[in-house]
Amino acid sequence: MRSAFSLFRTYTFILRKGVDSGLADRMRNPRVRNIHPAVPHGFSGSGEKVSGRISYLCPGFRTLQQPMPDSVQKPMNDKTKILFVCLGNICRSPAAEGILRAMAARRGIAENIEADSAGTYGGHAGQLPDTRMRRAAAQRGYDLTHRARQVREADFERFDMIVVMDDMNYEALHRLAPSRAAAQRIFRMTEFCRRHPDRSYVPDPYYEGHEGFELVLDLLEDGCEGILEHIGKEKAATCKR
């Protein structure tokens, strides 16, 4: 009996060590660390209201509010890379890219921000932004020179934030995301709007008149200011850790 009991204890120890080792390997892998069930937007796993985006709380896993290990945190002098995405990449997203670049330059932080844009549809690849959007943007001091391209899976590795214009873009990017952790980088532009709380998306002005393009520029200016504010707060919070 004692021999059988000792054998059972040895087997249990080996089994537990194997499980612990496997979990440790997963926790050291930044692509896997956050892949676990999500809870409703704005709540932690304990049911507590939190600010910002979705919070995760599972035993053995960090929440989004907790710092990443030093080995995977970005140095403070690294650029924050932002990709704007709309449908064709000829109206809304290239305008957002140009606006964010100009705002960062005016604030003296251009070297800390990298902006690009892409579309979920690749039919306009290589084209300049729509003439009407370039004209409207130029009247506000923005020079739009981006050439359209289609968004690709590799963008999830390159960019820290992927900011979409509407629900169709949001769903398309979630389907493209290689993992749940990668999908956490997707934001809606209107999440950062402060002066337009009634807007849940940035409308496509392609079939609209002059007023449609002006409305889009208003929303994009509002959202880009919010993005820069968000980035500033994130960097300040990192400095305090």
Short mmCIF file of the C-alpha atoms (twelve columns), coordinates in Angstrom:
data_MODEL
# 
_entry.id   MODEL 
# 
loop_
_atom_site.group_PDB 
_atom_site.id 
_atom_site.type_symbol 
_atom_site.label_atom_id 
_atom_site.label_alt_id 
_atom_site.label_comp_id 
_atom_site.label_asym_id 
_atom_site.label_seq_id 
_atom_site.Cartn_x 
_atom_site.Cartn_y 
_atom_site.Cartn_z 
_atom_site.pdbx_PDB_model_num 
ATOM 1   C CA . MET A 1   0.000   0.000  0.000   1 
ATOM 2   C CA . ARG A 2   2.763   2.456  0.896   1 
ATOM 3   C CA . SER A 3   4.549   1.723  -2.373  1 
ATOM 4   C CA . ALA A 4   1.370   2.458  -4.382  1 
ATOM 5   C CA . PHE A 5   0.791   5.685  -2.447  1 
ATOM 6   C CA . SER A 6   4.374   6.831  -3.063  1 
ATOM 7   C CA . LEU A 7   4.020   6.072  -6.766  1 
ATOM 8   C CA . PHE A 8   0.785   8.102  -6.889  1 
ATOM 9   C CA . ARG A 9   2.468   11.102 -5.174  1 
ATOM 10  C CA . THR A 10  5.387   10.933 -7.625  1 
ATOM 11  C CA . TYR A 11  3.018   10.836 -10.616 1 
ATOM 12  C CA . THR A 12  1.005   13.792 -9.268  1 
ATOM 13  C CA . PHE A 13  4.188   15.842 -8.727  1 
ATOM 14  C CA . ILE A 14  5.403   15.180 -12.294 1 
ATOM 15  C CA . LEU A 15  1.977   16.054 -13.712 1 
ATOM 16  C CA . ARG A 16  1.754   19.345 -11.781 1 
ATOM 17  C CA . LYS A 17  5.284   20.342 -12.802 1 
ATOM 18  C CA . GLY A 18  4.386   19.736 -16.429 1 
ATOM 19  C CA . VAL A 19  1.242   21.886 -16.205 1 
ATOM 20  C CA . ASP A 20  3.077   24.672 -14.365 1 
ATOM 21  C CA . SER A 21  5.861   24.610 -16.916 1 
ATOM 22  C CA . GLY A 22  3.398   24.833 -19.798 1 
ATOM 23  C CA . LEU A 23  1.571   27.763 -18.187 1 
ATOM 24  C CA . ALA A 24  4.874   29.527 -17.533 1 
ATOM 25  C CA . ASP A 25  5.822   29.131 -21.177 1 
ATOM 26  C CA . ARG A 26  2.477   30.648 -22.232 1 
ATOM 27  C CA . MET A 27  2.868   33.551 -19.814 1 
ATOM 28  C CA . ARG A 28  6.306   34.352 -21.254 1 
ATOM 29  C CA . ASN A 29  4.857   34.511 -24.771 1 
ATOM 30  C CA . PRO A 30  3.377   37.995 -25.370 1 
ATOM 31  C CA . ARG A 31  1.288   36.728 -28.313 1 
ATOM 32  C CA . VAL A 32  -0.492  34.187 -26.101 1 
ATOM 33  C CA . ARG A 33  -0.582  35.940 -22.733 1 
ATOM 34  C CA . ASN A 34  -3.880  37.767 -23.268 1 
ATOM 35  C CA . ILE A 35  -5.802  35.035 -25.108 1 
ATOM 36  C CA . HIS A 36  -8.530  34.174 -22.631 1 
ATOM 37  C CA . PRO A 37  -12.289 34.866 -22.407 1 
ATOM 38  C CA . ALA A 38  -13.344 38.505 -22.563 1 
ATOM 39  C CA . VAL A 39  -15.831 40.204 -20.272 1 
ATOM 40  C CA . PRO A 40  -18.298 42.946 -21.274 1 
ATOM 41  C CA . HIS A 41  -16.884 46.310 -22.376 1 
ATOM 42  C CA . GLY A 42  -15.944 48.560 -19.488 1 
ATOM 43  C CA . PHE A 43  -16.003 45.893 -16.755 1 
ATOM 44  C CA . SER A 44  -13.296 43.823 -15.119 1 
ATOM 45  C CA . GLY A 45  -13.640 40.103 -14.526 1 
ATOM 46  C CA . SER A 46  -14.682 40.868 -10.941 1 
ATOM 47  C CA . GLY A 47  -17.618 42.936 -12.194 1 
ATOM 48  C CA . GLU A 48  -16.030 46.252 -11.294 1 
ATOM 49  C CA . LYS A 49  -16.392 49.224 -13.629 1 
ATOM 50  C CA . VAL A 50  -13.104 50.294 -15.188 1 
ATOM 51  C CA . SER A 51  -12.148 53.125 -17.503 1 
ATOM 52  C CA . GLY A 52  -11.099 52.690 -21.100 1 
ATOM 53  C CA . ARG A 53  -11.328 49.510 -23.120 1 
ATOM 54  C CA . ILE A 54  -12.142 45.896 -22.303 1 
ATOM 55  C CA . SER A 55  -10.525 44.581 -19.141 1 
ATOM 56  C CA . TYR A 56  -9.556  40.955 -18.643 1 
ATOM 57  C CA . LEU A 57  -9.213  39.213 -15.290 1 
ATOM 58  C CA . CYS A 58  -8.370  35.508 -15.051 1 
ATOM 59  C CA . PRO A 59  -6.273  33.718 -12.425 1 
ATOM 60  C CA . GLY A 60  -2.622  33.889 -13.404 1 
ATOM 61  C CA . PHE A 61  -3.107  36.526 -16.098 1 
ATOM 62  C CA . ARG A 62  -2.494  40.265 -15.914 1 
ATOM 63  C CA . THR A 63  -5.261  42.803 -16.563 1 
ATOM 64  C CA . LEU A 64  -4.843  45.568 -19.107 1 
ATOM 65  C CA . GLN A 65  -4.465  48.024 -16.227 1 
ATOM 66  C CA . GLN A 66  -1.414  46.190 -14.890 1 
ATOM 67  C CA . PRO A 67  2.060   46.881 -16.315 1 
ATOM 68  C CA . MET A 68  3.599   44.519 -18.831 1 
ATOM 69  C CA . PRO A 69  6.818   42.773 -17.755 1 
ATOM 70  C CA . ASP A 70  9.943   44.866 -18.312 1 
ATOM 71  C CA . SER A 71  11.114  42.438 -20.979 1 
ATOM 72  C CA . VAL A 72  8.225   43.326 -23.316 1 
ATOM 73  C CA . GLN A 73  7.508   46.964 -22.434 1 
ATOM 74  C CA . LYS A 74  8.385   49.562 -25.060 1 
ATOM 75  C CA . PRO A 75  11.093  52.066 -24.133 1 
ATOM 76  C CA . MET A 76  9.727   55.545 -23.496 1 
ATOM 77  C CA . ASN A 77  11.577  57.009 -26.473 1 
ATOM 78  C CA . ASP A 78  9.968   54.592 -28.942 1 
ATOM 79  C CA . LYS A 79  7.439   55.962 -31.408 1 
ATOM 80  C CA . THR A 80  3.755   55.230 -30.975 1 
ATOM 81  C CA . LYS A 81  2.629   53.801 -34.308 1 
ATOM 82  C CA . ILE A 82  -0.954  54.398 -35.383 1 
ATOM 83  C CA . LEU A 83  -2.778  53.018 -38.420 1 
ATOM 84  C CA . PHE A 84  -6.075  54.560 -39.546 1 
ATOM 85  C CA . VAL A 85  -8.427  52.324 -41.530 1 
ATOM 86  C CA . CYS A 86  -11.520 53.027 -43.609 1 
ATOM 87  C CA . LEU A 87  -13.044 51.299 -46.655 1 
ATOM 88  C CA . GLY A 88  -11.082 52.514 -49.674 1 
ATOM 89  C CA . ASN A 89  -8.282  54.533 -48.035 1 
ATOM 90  C CA . ILE A 90  -9.025  57.598 -50.175 1 
ATOM 91  C CA . CYS A 91  -11.169 59.781 -47.876 1 
ATOM 92  C CA . ARG A 92  -11.433 59.291 -44.135 1 
ATOM 93  C CA . SER A 93  -8.303  57.353 -43.157 1 
ATOM 94  C CA . PRO A 94  -5.738  59.336 -45.201 1 
ATOM 95  C CA . ALA A 95  -7.301  62.527 -43.853 1 
ATOM 96  C CA . ALA A 96  -6.933  61.210 -40.293 1 
ATOM 97  C CA . GLU A 97  -3.302  60.334 -41.018 1 
ATOM 98  C CA . GLY A 98  -2.577  63.838 -42.333 1 
ATOM 99  C CA . ILE A 99  -4.379  65.527 -39.450 1 
ATOM 100 C CA . LEU A 100 -2.555  63.512 -36.785 1 
ATOM 101 C CA . ARG A 101 0.817   64.201 -38.408 1 
ATOM 102 C CA . ALA A 102 0.095   67.944 -38.510 1 
ATOM 103 C CA . MET A 103 -1.142  68.053 -34.908 1 
ATOM 104 C CA . ALA A 104 1.899   66.127 -33.671 1 
ATOM 105 C CA . ALA A 105 4.203   68.511 -35.552 1 
ATOM 106 C CA . ARG A 106 2.494   71.574 -34.050 1 
ATOM 107 C CA . ARG A 107 2.922   70.124 -30.568 1 
ATOM 108 C CA . GLY A 108 6.583   69.325 -31.174 1 
ATOM 109 C CA . ILE A 109 6.137   65.560 -30.803 1 
ATOM 110 C CA . ALA A 110 6.342   64.494 -34.455 1 
ATOM 111 C CA . GLU A 111 9.372   62.329 -33.686 1 
ATOM 112 C CA . ASN A 112 7.265   60.351 -31.174 1 
ATOM 113 C CA . ILE A 113 4.349   59.595 -33.504 1 
ATOM 114 C CA . GLU A 114 4.203   57.473 -36.653 1 
ATOM 115 C CA . ALA A 115 0.948   57.596 -38.642 1 
ATOM 116 C CA . ASP A 116 -0.187  55.590 -41.650 1 
ATOM 117 C CA . SER A 117 -3.504  54.592 -43.201 1 
ATOM 118 C CA . ALA A 118 -5.020  51.720 -45.163 1 
ATOM 119 C CA . GLY A 119 -8.322  50.406 -46.458 1 
ATOM 120 C CA . THR A 120 -10.197 47.140 -46.074 1 
ATOM 121 C CA . TYR A 121 -10.831 47.317 -49.855 1 
ATOM 122 C CA . GLY A 122 -7.833  47.297 -52.182 1 
ATOM 123 C CA . GLY A 123 -9.430  48.610 -55.363 1 
ATOM 124 C CA . HIS A 124 -7.931  52.102 -54.974 1 
ATOM 125 C CA . ALA A 125 -4.372  50.920 -54.269 1 
ATOM 126 C CA . GLY A 126 -1.780  53.468 -55.364 1 
ATOM 127 C CA . GLN A 127 -4.238  56.359 -55.691 1 
ATOM 128 C CA . LEU A 128 -4.029  59.725 -53.951 1 
ATOM 129 C CA . PRO A 129 -6.892  60.704 -51.645 1 
ATOM 130 C CA . ASP A 130 -10.160 61.858 -53.219 1 
ATOM 131 C CA . THR A 131 -9.774  65.320 -54.797 1 
ATOM 132 C CA . ARG A 132 -12.673 66.695 -52.741 1 
ATOM 133 C CA . MET A 133 -11.092 65.513 -49.498 1 
ATOM 134 C CA . ARG A 134 -7.704  66.952 -50.449 1 
ATOM 135 C CA . ARG A 135 -9.306  70.284 -51.287 1 
ATOM 136 C CA . ALA A 136 -11.302 70.447 -48.033 1 
ATOM 137 C CA . ALA A 137 -8.281  69.361 -45.975 1 
ATOM 138 C CA . ALA A 138 -6.001  71.906 -47.682 1 
ATOM 139 C CA . GLN A 139 -8.364  74.703 -46.637 1 
ATOM 140 C CA . ARG A 140 -7.616  73.698 -43.034 1 
ATOM 141 C CA . GLY A 141 -3.876  73.461 -43.614 1 
ATOM 142 C CA . TYR A 142 -3.526  69.692 -44.128 1 
ATOM 143 C CA . ASP A 143 -1.543  68.282 -47.053 1 
ATOM 144 C CA . LEU A 144 -2.743  64.774 -47.951 1 
ATOM 145 C CA . THR A 145 -0.135  62.902 -50.007 1 
ATOM 146 C CA . HIS A 146 -0.736  59.295 -48.912 1 
ATOM 147 C CA . ARG A 147 -1.083  56.599 -51.580 1 
ATOM 148 C CA . ALA A 148 -3.872  54.123 -50.907 1 
ATOM 149 C CA . ARG A 149 -3.101  50.566 -49.866 1 
ATOM 150 C CA . GLN A 150 -4.995  47.624 -48.422 1 
ATOM 151 C CA . VAL A 151 -4.660  46.676 -44.768 1 
ATOM 152 C CA . ARG A 152 -2.814  43.416 -44.113 1 
ATOM 153 C CA . GLU A 153 -2.303  41.028 -41.218 1 
ATOM 154 C CA . ALA A 154 1.292   42.182 -40.738 1 
ATOM 155 C CA . ASP A 155 -0.066  45.596 -39.691 1 
ATOM 156 C CA . PHE A 156 -1.085  44.081 -36.356 1 
ATOM 157 C CA . GLU A 157 2.580   43.473 -35.584 1 
ATOM 158 C CA . ARG A 158 3.793   46.848 -36.834 1 
ATOM 159 C CA . PHE A 159 1.249   49.213 -35.219 1 
ATOM 160 C CA . ASP A 160 0.370   49.893 -31.583 1 
ATOM 161 C CA . MET A 161 -3.092  51.239 -32.406 1 
ATOM 162 C CA . ILE A 162 -5.380  50.485 -35.360 1 
ATOM 163 C CA . VAL A 163 -8.130  53.103 -35.477 1 
ATOM 164 C CA . VAL A 164 -11.170 52.386 -37.654 1 
ATOM 165 C CA . MET A 165 -13.902 54.699 -38.896 1 
ATOM 166 C CA . ASP A 166 -17.089 52.625 -38.698 1 
ATOM 167 C CA . ASP A 167 -18.577 49.305 -37.620 1 
ATOM 168 C CA . MET A 168 -17.927 47.654 -40.988 1 
ATOM 169 C CA . ASN A 169 -14.209 48.438 -40.675 1 
ATOM 170 C CA . TYR A 170 -14.262 47.297 -37.045 1 
ATOM 171 C CA . GLU A 171 -15.720 43.900 -37.909 1 
ATOM 172 C CA . ALA A 172 -13.407 43.421 -40.900 1 
ATOM 173 C CA . LEU A 173 -10.314 44.131 -38.786 1 
ATOM 174 C CA . HIS A 174 -11.456 41.737 -36.067 1 
ATOM 175 C CA . ARG A 175 -11.790 39.006 -38.687 1 
ATOM 176 C CA . LEU A 176 -8.288  39.800 -39.951 1 
ATOM 177 C CA . ALA A 177 -6.646  39.940 -36.502 1 
ATOM 178 C CA . PRO A 178 -4.325  36.942 -35.968 1 
ATOM 179 C CA . SER A 179 -5.221  36.641 -32.255 1 
ATOM 180 C CA . ARG A 180 -7.402  38.126 -29.531 1 
ATOM 181 C CA . ALA A 181 -4.364  39.927 -28.182 1 
ATOM 182 C CA . ALA A 182 -3.840  41.552 -31.586 1 
ATOM 183 C CA . ALA A 183 -7.517  42.519 -31.740 1 
ATOM 184 C CA . GLN A 184 -7.069  44.567 -28.556 1 
ATOM 185 C CA . ARG A 185 -5.202  47.109 -30.692 1 
ATOM 186 C CA . ILE A 186 -8.360  47.962 -32.664 1 
ATOM 187 C CA . PHE A 187 -10.156 51.185 -31.669 1 
ATOM 188 C CA . ARG A 188 -13.063 53.142 -33.093 1 
ATOM 189 C CA . MET A 189 -12.209 56.731 -34.030 1 
ATOM 190 C CA . THR A 190 -15.229 58.039 -32.140 1 
ATOM 191 C CA . GLU A 191 -13.875 56.549 -28.896 1 
ATOM 192 C CA . PHE A 192 -11.513 59.527 -28.853 1 
ATOM 193 C CA . CYS A 193 -14.008 62.229 -29.870 1 
ATOM 194 C CA . ARG A 194 -14.818 64.706 -27.107 1 
ATOM 195 C CA . ARG A 195 -16.896 67.325 -28.914 1 
ATOM 196 C CA . HIS A 196 -19.166 64.863 -30.732 1 
ATOM 197 C CA . PRO A 197 -20.476 62.471 -28.055 1 
ATOM 198 C CA . ASP A 198 -23.539 61.677 -30.178 1 
ATOM 199 C CA . ARG A 199 -21.451 60.160 -32.982 1 
ATOM 200 C CA . SER A 200 -20.720 56.424 -32.953 1 
ATOM 201 C CA . TYR A 201 -18.883 56.335 -36.302 1 
ATOM 202 C CA . VAL A 202 -17.260 58.559 -38.905 1 
ATOM 203 C CA . PRO A 203 -19.528 58.523 -42.005 1 
ATOM 204 C CA . ASP A 204 -18.149 57.920 -45.480 1 
ATOM 205 C CA . PRO A 205 -18.352 61.252 -47.369 1 
ATOM 206 C CA . TYR A 206 -17.724 59.717 -50.800 1 
ATOM 207 C CA . TYR A 207 -21.315 60.169 -51.980 1 
ATOM 208 C CA . GLU A 208 -21.913 63.340 -49.987 1 
ATOM 209 C CA . GLY A 209 -21.464 66.995 -50.854 1 
ATOM 210 C CA . HIS A 210 -19.132 69.600 -49.379 1 
ATOM 211 C CA . GLU A 211 -20.897 69.467 -46.000 1 
ATOM 212 C CA . GLY A 212 -20.172 65.761 -45.716 1 
ATOM 213 C CA . PHE A 213 -16.431 66.283 -46.073 1 
ATOM 214 C CA . GLU A 214 -16.487 69.156 -43.592 1 
ATOM 215 C CA . LEU A 215 -18.305 67.010 -41.033 1 
ATOM 216 C CA . VAL A 216 -15.756 64.222 -41.453 1 
ATOM 217 C CA . LEU A 217 -12.866 66.647 -40.954 1 
ATOM 218 C CA . ASP A 218 -14.534 67.995 -37.809 1 
ATOM 219 C CA . LEU A 219 -14.822 64.462 -36.416 1 
ATOM 220 C CA . LEU A 220 -11.273 63.545 -37.384 1 
ATOM 221 C CA . GLU A 221 -9.800  66.667 -35.792 1 
ATOM 222 C CA . ASP A 222 -11.726 65.921 -32.622 1 
ATOM 223 C CA . GLY A 223 -10.635 62.280 -32.622 1 
ATOM 224 C CA . CYS A 224 -6.978  63.004 -33.365 1 
ATOM 225 C CA . GLU A 225 -6.824  65.431 -30.449 1 
ATOM 226 C CA . GLY A 226 -8.276  62.681 -28.274 1 
ATOM 227 C CA . ILE A 227 -5.720  60.167 -29.549 1 
ATOM 228 C CA . LEU A 228 -2.802  62.446 -28.689 1 
ATOM 229 C CA . GLU A 229 -4.312  63.036 -25.251 1 
ATOM 230 C CA . HIS A 230 -4.692  59.267 -24.792 1 
ATOM 231 C CA . ILE A 231 -1.084  58.622 -25.800 1 
ATOM 232 C CA . GLY A 232 0.139   61.333 -23.430 1 
ATOM 233 C CA . LYS A 233 -1.747  59.789 -20.522 1 
ATOM 234 C CA . GLU A 234 -0.450  56.303 -21.334 1 
ATOM 235 C CA . LYS A 235 3.156   57.512 -21.411 1 
ATOM 236 C CA . ALA A 236 2.681   59.478 -18.172 1 
ATOM 237 C CA . ALA A 237 1.247   56.399 -16.464 1 
ATOM 238 C CA . THR A 238 4.197   54.319 -17.686 1 
ATOM 239 C CA . CYS A 239 6.648   56.872 -16.247 1 
ATOM 240 C CA . LYS A 240 5.069   56.509 -12.795 1 
ATOM 241 C CA . ARG A 241 5.499   52.741 -12.729 1 
# 
